[in-house]
Amino acid sequence: MAAEKLNAALEELAEKEGSRPTAELLTAYKALVSAEGSDADSLKAKEAAIGKITDLLLKDKNGQGLCDLLHELRPLFTTIPKAKTAKIVRSVIDTLAKIEGTTELQVALCKEQVEWARQEKRTFLRQRIEARLGTLYLETREFQPAITLIGTLLTEVKRLDDKLLLVDVHLLESKVHHALHNVPKSKAALTAARTAANSIYVPPTVQCQIDMQSGILHAEEKDYKTAYSYFFEAFEQFSALEDPAAVNALKYMLLCKIMTNNTEDVSSIINSKGGLKYVGVDTEAMKAVASAHINRSLKAFQEALKTYTAQLGEDPVIQTHLKALYSTLMEQNLCRLIEPYSRVEIAHLAGLIELPVPAVETKLSQMILDKKFAGILDQGAGCLLVFDDQPVDKIYNASVDTITNMSKVVDSLFVKSRKIVA
């Protein structure tokens, strides 16, 4: 009987949802949640009411309201199954994540729910919220708390043999170490995630993340062809799931083509059947970079970085590789320009390359130290003196090798002579 009344009240509220104020609707739905009835149908109706409350709070972008909701629901959590409680808590946290600018609020809420779950001895829920908290630490670049949390979480999860959570935690560990530029540890954590994933069914979203992380790590090692294949796999799966992360996978695919000097493939990938779905500012940014690379124009490259700061500068993966690309492009341009000269003004080079004199001077000194060409900077006169490459004297190396081999022969004969005397 209670379940029928709850369902009837839900239907009535749903019909009047457009005409009544949000505050009034929230009060009405909360009254339904706190109403009597603990049978299966009543709990289903209450769960539907909680869903309506979270939708209304999301519509109003009321993050604090979502945090308060979990406080208000605690009496209900004592009467419903633990699995359903975990589902509701995680659903509310996911809803809060959809509101922009609530990262700090999410961290505070996760910490609070972890403490509550620990007091209630709800291990399954606590571990999953801690994994979420680790992801938030990564987003806010609080790496030390993230590593500490991951360490304790891994110990617990391995003991319980929860393979799916183990995959998530190892994947998170790989991302944290990559953010700290510790590639060996990042690769080790990703290998552990793959090993755990091979023994269970992994949801497509998790598999996509594993492929993305694999591609990122291969790109770090300059293996762009392998990285491209991983990004392509991730892109296809994200696209099938209609996940917004597909845009990032597409950007990384285009980046790999640019880094391997296959810039002519950029337009064909964007205009392909899969790429056309995601044509927008992100793809335009990558096209601008590809165009600058084809024309070997540093000025166009810098303009692209300024125009598309959000798409290129705020993505750490793209930013890292574009810095390397810019440096290579600048070296190639300077080597081409100084080739006809034995003495040239730095200001003249800066004018030809359309860059500030201090930037060109710094790059030239770095190239001289890296032995990209032989020369010195005459800073008093503001000139670069370029020397001819000295021919390598092969006789010296051959003589050193001969002396080394003779030394080995003498040592060997000395050992044999000692054996004869003995």
C-alpha positions as CSV (number, residue, x, y, z in Angstrom):
1,M,0.0,0.0,0.0
2,A,2.8,2.4,0.9
3,A,4.6,1.7,-2.4
4,E,1.4,2.5,-4.3
5,K,1.1,5.8,-2.6
6,L,4.7,6.7,-3.2
7,N,4.4,5.8,-6.9
8,A,1.2,7.8,-7.2
9,A,2.9,10.8,-5.5
10,L,5.9,10.5,-7.8
11,E,3.7,10.5,-10.9
12,E,1.8,13.6,-9.6
13,L,5.0,15.5,-9.0
14,A,6.5,14.5,-12.4
15,E,3.4,16.0,-14.1
16,K,3.6,19.3,-12.2
17,E,7.4,19.6,-12.5
18,G,7.4,22.3,-15.1
19,S,4.9,24.6,-13.3
20,R,6.1,24.4,-9.6
21,P,9.2,26.1,-8.2
22,T,12.4,24.0,-7.7
23,A,12.5,24.6,-3.9
24,E,8.9,23.3,-3.6
25,L,9.6,20.2,-5.7
26,L,12.8,19.4,-3.7
27,T,10.8,19.6,-0.4
28,A,8.1,17.3,-1.9
29,Y,10.6,14.7,-3.2
30,K,12.5,14.7,0.1
31,A,9.3,14.1,2.0
32,L,8.7,11.0,-0.3
33,V,12.3,9.8,0.6
34,S,11.7,10.1,4.3
35,A,8.2,8.5,4.1
36,E,7.5,5.1,5.7
37,G,7.9,1.9,3.7
38,S,10.9,-0.4,3.5
39,D,9.7,-3.1,1.0
40,A,11.3,-3.6,-2.4
41,D,8.7,-1.5,-4.3
42,S,8.9,1.4,-1.8
43,L,12.7,1.4,-1.9
44,K,12.5,1.5,-5.7
45,A,10.2,4.5,-5.5
46,K,12.4,6.3,-3.0
47,E,15.4,5.7,-5.3
48,A,13.5,7.3,-8.2
49,A,12.7,10.3,-5.9
50,I,16.5,10.6,-5.0
51,G,17.2,10.6,-8.8
52,K,14.8,13.4,-9.3
53,I,16.3,15.4,-6.4
54,T,19.8,15.0,-7.9
55,D,18.5,16.1,-11.4
56,L,16.9,19.2,-9.9
57,L,20.1,20.1,-8.0
58,L,22.2,19.6,-11.1
59,K,19.9,21.8,-13.1
60,D,20.3,24.6,-10.5
61,K,24.1,23.8,-10.3
62,N,23.6,23.5,-6.5
63,G,26.8,21.6,-5.5
64,Q,26.4,22.3,-1.8
65,G,22.8,20.9,-2.0
66,L,24.2,17.6,-3.4
67,C,26.6,17.4,-0.4
68,D,23.8,18.1,2.1
69,L,21.7,15.5,0.4
70,L,24.1,12.7,1.3
71,H,23.9,13.9,5.0
72,E,20.1,13.8,4.9
73,L,20.0,10.3,3.3
74,R,22.1,8.6,6.0
75,P,19.0,7.5,8.1
76,L,17.7,5.8,4.9
77,F,21.1,4.1,4.2
78,T,20.7,2.1,7.5
79,T,17.6,0.5,6.1
80,I,18.5,-0.3,2.5
81,P,21.0,-2.9,1.2
82,K,24.7,-1.9,1.1
83,A,25.0,-2.3,-2.6
84,K,22.1,0.1,-3.2
85,T,23.7,2.6,-0.8
86,A,26.9,2.4,-2.7
87,K,25.1,3.0,-6.0
88,I,23.3,6.1,-4.6
89,V,26.4,7.6,-3.0
90,R,28.5,7.2,-6.2
91,S,25.6,8.5,-8.3
92,V,25.5,11.7,-6.2
93,I,29.3,12.2,-6.4
94,D,29.1,11.6,-10.2
95,T,26.3,14.2,-10.5
96,L,28.4,16.7,-8.5
97,A,31.3,16.2,-10.9
98,K,29.1,17.4,-13.8
99,I,28.9,20.9,-12.2
100,E,31.9,23.0,-13.3
101,G,34.2,24.5,-10.7
102,T,33.3,22.1,-7.9
103,T,36.6,20.2,-7.7
104,E,37.4,21.4,-4.2
105,L,33.8,20.6,-3.1
106,Q,34.2,17.1,-4.6
107,V,37.5,16.5,-2.7
108,A,35.8,17.6,0.6
109,L,32.7,15.4,-0.1
110,C,34.9,12.3,-1.0
111,K,36.9,12.7,2.2
112,E,33.8,13.0,4.3
113,Q,32.2,10.0,2.7
114,V,35.4,7.9,3.1
115,E,35.3,8.7,6.9
116,W,31.6,7.8,7.1
117,A,32.1,4.5,5.1
118,R,35.1,3.6,7.4
119,Q,32.9,4.2,10.5
120,E,30.1,2.1,9.0
121,K,32.6,-0.6,7.9
122,R,31.5,-0.3,4.3
123,T,34.8,-1.4,2.7
124,F,33.5,-1.8,-0.9
125,L,32.1,1.7,-1.0
126,R,35.1,3.3,0.8
127,Q,37.6,1.8,-1.6
128,R,35.8,3.1,-4.6
129,I,35.4,6.6,-3.2
130,E,39.1,6.6,-2.3
131,A,39.9,5.7,-5.9
132,R,37.7,8.6,-7.0
133,L,39.5,10.8,-4.5
134,G,42.9,9.8,-6.0
135,T,41.6,10.9,-9.4
136,L,40.6,14.3,-8.0
137,Y,44.1,14.6,-6.4
138,L,45.6,14.0,-9.9
139,E,43.3,16.7,-11.4
140,T,44.3,19.2,-8.7
141,R,48.0,18.1,-9.0
142,E,48.3,17.1,-5.4
143,F,50.6,14.2,-6.3
144,Q,52.0,13.3,-2.8
145,P,48.6,12.6,-1.2
146,A,47.6,10.7,-4.4
147,I,50.7,8.4,-4.2
148,T,50.1,7.8,-0.5
149,L,46.4,7.0,-1.0
150,I,47.2,4.7,-4.0
151,G,49.8,2.8,-2.0
152,T,47.4,2.0,0.9
153,L,44.6,1.2,-1.5
154,L,46.7,-1.2,-3.6
155,T,47.6,-3.2,-0.5
156,E,43.9,-3.5,0.5
157,V,42.6,-4.3,-3.0
158,K,45.3,-7.0,-3.6
159,R,44.3,-8.7,-0.3
160,L,40.7,-8.7,-1.4
161,D,41.5,-9.7,-5.0
162,D,39.1,-7.2,-6.5
163,K,40.5,-7.3,-10.0
164,L,38.4,-4.6,-11.6
165,L,39.2,-2.0,-8.9
166,L,42.8,-3.2,-9.1
167,V,42.9,-2.2,-12.8
168,D,41.4,1.2,-12.0
169,V,44.0,1.9,-9.2
170,H,47.0,0.7,-11.3
171,L,45.8,2.9,-14.2
172,L,45.5,5.9,-11.8
173,E,49.0,5.1,-10.5
174,S,50.3,5.1,-14.0
175,K,48.7,8.5,-14.7
176,V,50.1,10.0,-11.5
177,H,53.7,8.9,-12.2
178,H,53.4,10.1,-15.8
179,A,52.3,13.5,-14.5
180,L,55.5,13.4,-12.3
181,H,57.5,12.5,-15.5
182,N,58.5,9.2,-14.0
183,V,58.0,7.1,-17.1
184,P,59.5,3.8,-15.9
185,K,57.2,3.7,-12.9
186,S,54.3,4.8,-15.1
187,K,55.0,1.9,-17.5
188,A,55.3,-0.6,-14.6
189,A,51.9,0.5,-13.2
190,L,50.3,0.3,-16.7
191,T,51.7,-3.2,-17.2
192,A,50.2,-4.3,-13.8
193,A,46.9,-2.8,-14.9
194,R,47.0,-4.8,-18.2
195,T,47.9,-8.0,-16.4
196,A,45.0,-7.6,-14.0
197,A,42.7,-6.7,-17.0
198,N,43.6,-9.8,-18.9
199,S,42.1,-12.1,-16.3
200,I,38.6,-10.4,-16.2
201,Y,36.0,-8.7,-18.3
202,V,36.9,-5.0,-18.5
203,P,34.2,-2.5,-19.4
204,P,34.9,-0.7,-22.7
205,T,35.5,2.7,-21.0
206,V,38.3,1.2,-18.9
207,Q,39.8,-0.5,-21.9
208,C,39.8,2.9,-23.7
209,Q,41.6,4.5,-20.8
210,I,44.2,1.7,-20.9
211,D,44.8,2.2,-24.6
212,M,45.0,6.0,-24.2
213,Q,47.6,5.7,-21.4
214,S,49.6,3.2,-23.5
215,G,49.6,5.6,-26.4
216,I,50.7,8.5,-24.2
217,L,53.6,6.5,-22.8
218,H,54.7,5.3,-26.3
219,A,54.6,8.9,-27.5
220,E,56.8,9.9,-24.5
221,E,59.4,7.4,-25.8
222,K,59.1,8.9,-29.4
223,D,57.5,5.8,-30.7
224,Y,54.8,7.7,-32.5
225,K,53.7,4.9,-34.8
226,T,52.8,2.5,-32.0
227,A,51.3,5.4,-30.1
228,Y,49.1,6.2,-33.1
229,S,47.7,2.6,-33.2
230,Y,46.8,2.8,-29.5
231,F,45.1,6.2,-29.9
232,F,43.2,4.9,-32.9
233,E,41.9,1.9,-30.9
234,A,40.8,4.3,-28.1
235,F,39.2,6.7,-30.5
236,E,37.1,4.0,-32.2
237,Q,35.9,2.7,-28.8
238,F,35.2,6.2,-27.4
239,S,33.4,7.1,-30.6
240,A,31.2,4.0,-30.4
241,L,30.3,4.9,-26.8
242,E,29.8,8.5,-27.8
243,D,32.2,9.6,-25.1
244,P,33.5,13.2,-25.2
245,A,37.0,11.8,-24.6
246,A,37.0,10.7,-28.3
247,V,38.0,14.3,-29.2
248,N,41.3,14.0,-27.1
249,A,42.1,10.6,-28.8
250,L,41.6,12.2,-32.2
251,K,43.9,15.2,-31.2
252,Y,46.6,12.7,-30.1
253,M,46.2,10.8,-33.4
254,L,46.8,14.0,-35.4
255,L,49.7,14.9,-33.1
256,C,51.4,11.6,-33.9
257,K,51.0,12.2,-37.6
258,I,52.6,15.7,-37.2
259,M,55.5,14.4,-35.1
260,T,56.3,11.7,-37.7
261,N,56.3,14.4,-40.5
262,N,53.1,12.9,-42.1
263,T,51.3,16.2,-41.9
264,E,49.5,15.5,-45.2
265,D,47.5,12.7,-43.4
266,V,46.0,15.3,-40.9
267,S,43.3,16.5,-43.3
268,S,42.3,13.0,-44.5
269,I,41.9,11.8,-40.9
270,I,39.7,14.9,-40.0
271,N,37.6,14.4,-43.1
272,S,37.2,10.7,-42.6
273,K,33.8,9.2,-41.5
274,G,34.9,9.0,-37.8
275,G,36.7,12.4,-37.8
276,L,33.8,14.4,-39.2
277,K,31.7,13.8,-36.1
278,Y,34.3,15.7,-34.0
279,V,35.1,18.6,-36.3
280,G,35.4,21.8,-34.2
281,V,37.9,24.0,-32.4
282,D,40.1,21.1,-31.4
283,T,40.6,19.8,-34.9
284,E,41.1,23.4,-36.2
285,A,43.9,23.8,-33.7
286,M,45.7,20.7,-34.9
287,K,45.2,21.7,-38.5
288,A,46.9,25.1,-37.7
289,V,49.9,23.3,-36.2
290,A,50.1,21.0,-39.2
291,S,50.0,23.9,-41.6
292,A,52.8,25.7,-39.7
293,H,54.8,22.5,-39.7
294,I,54.4,22.1,-43.5
295,N,55.4,25.7,-44.2
296,R,58.2,25.5,-41.5
297,S,56.9,28.8,-40.2
298,L,57.8,29.5,-36.6
299,K,55.6,32.6,-36.6
300,A,52.6,30.6,-37.7
301,F,53.4,28.0,-35.1
302,Q,53.4,30.7,-32.3
303,E,50.2,32.3,-33.6
304,A,48.5,28.8,-33.5
305,L,49.6,28.4,-29.9
306,K,48.3,31.8,-29.0
307,T,45.0,31.4,-30.8
308,Y,44.2,28.0,-29.5
309,T,45.7,28.2,-26.0
310,A,42.8,26.2,-24.4
311,Q,43.1,23.4,-26.9
312,L,47.0,23.2,-27.2
313,G,48.5,24.9,-24.1
314,E,46.3,23.5,-21.4
315,D,46.7,19.8,-22.5
316,P,50.0,18.6,-20.9
317,V,50.5,15.8,-23.4
318,I,50.1,18.0,-26.5
319,Q,52.1,20.9,-24.8
320,T,55.1,18.6,-24.1
321,H,55.3,17.3,-27.7
322,L,54.7,20.7,-29.4
323,K,57.6,22.1,-27.3
324,A,59.8,19.4,-28.8
325,L,58.4,20.0,-32.3
326,Y,58.9,23.8,-32.0
327,S,62.5,23.3,-30.9
328,T,63.2,20.9,-33.8
329,L,61.6,23.3,-36.3
330,M,63.6,26.2,-34.9
331,E,66.9,24.2,-35.2
332,Q,66.1,23.2,-38.8
333,N,65.3,26.8,-39.8
334,L,68.5,28.2,-38.2
335,C,70.7,25.5,-39.7
336,R,69.3,26.3,-43.2
337,L,69.8,30.1,-42.7
338,I,73.4,30.0,-41.4
339,E,74.6,27.5,-44.0
340,P,75.8,30.1,-46.5
341,Y,77.6,32.2,-43.9
342,S,80.9,32.2,-42.1
343,R,79.9,35.3,-40.1
344,V,76.4,36.7,-39.8
345,E,74.6,39.1,-37.5
346,I,72.2,37.5,-35.0
347,A,69.7,40.4,-35.6
348,H,69.7,39.5,-39.3
349,L,68.9,35.8,-38.5
350,A,66.2,37.0,-36.0
351,G,64.7,39.1,-38.8
352,L,64.6,36.3,-41.3
353,I,63.1,33.8,-38.8
354,E,60.7,36.5,-37.4
355,L,61.6,35.9,-33.7
356,P,63.1,38.1,-30.9
357,V,66.9,38.4,-30.9
358,P,67.3,37.0,-27.3
359,A,65.3,33.9,-28.2
360,V,67.5,33.3,-31.3
361,E,70.7,34.0,-29.4
362,T,69.7,31.5,-26.7
363,K,68.9,28.8,-29.2
364,L,72.1,29.3,-31.1
365,S,74.2,28.9,-28.0
366,Q,72.3,25.8,-27.1
367,M,72.9,24.4,-30.6
368,I,76.6,25.1,-30.3
369,L,76.8,23.3,-27.0
370,D,74.9,20.4,-28.4
371,K,77.4,20.3,-31.3
372,K,74.7,20.8,-34.0
373,F,77.2,23.0,-35.8
374,A,80.7,24.4,-35.1
375,G,80.9,28.1,-34.2
376,I,81.0,30.8,-31.5
377,L,78.8,33.8,-30.5
378,D,80.5,37.2,-30.6
379,Q,78.1,39.0,-28.2
380,G,80.1,42.2,-28.3
381,A,79.6,42.5,-32.1
382,G,76.3,40.7,-32.0
383,C,77.5,38.2,-34.6
384,L,77.7,34.4,-35.0
385,L,81.0,33.0,-36.3
386,V,80.5,29.7,-38.1
387,F,83.5,27.4,-38.6
388,D,83.9,24.7,-41.2
389,D,83.5,21.2,-40.0
390,Q,86.9,19.7,-39.1
391,P,87.6,16.4,-40.9
392,V,87.8,13.5,-38.4
393,D,91.3,12.1,-38.1
394,K,90.8,8.4,-38.6
395,I,94.5,7.6,-37.9
396,Y,94.2,8.7,-34.3
397,N,91.3,6.3,-33.5
398,A,93.0,3.4,-35.4
399,S,96.2,4.0,-33.4
400,V,94.2,4.0,-30.1
401,D,92.5,0.7,-31.1
402,T,95.9,-0.9,-32.0
403,I,97.5,0.1,-28.7
404,T,94.4,-1.2,-26.8
405,N,94.6,-4.6,-28.6
406,M,98.4,-4.8,-28.1
407,S,97.9,-4.2,-24.4
408,K,95.4,-7.1,-24.2
409,V,97.9,-9.4,-26.0
410,V,100.7,-8.4,-23.6
411,D,98.5,-9.0,-20.6
412,S,97.5,-12.4,-22.0
413,L,101.1,-13.4,-22.7
414,F,102.1,-12.3,-19.2
415,V,99.4,-14.5,-17.6
416,K,100.6,-17.5,-19.7
417,S,104.3,-16.9,-18.8
418,R,103.5,-16.9,-15.1
419,K,101.8,-20.3,-15.5
420,I,104.9,-21.7,-17.3
421,V,107.2,-20.4,-14.5
422,A,105.0,-21.8,-11.8
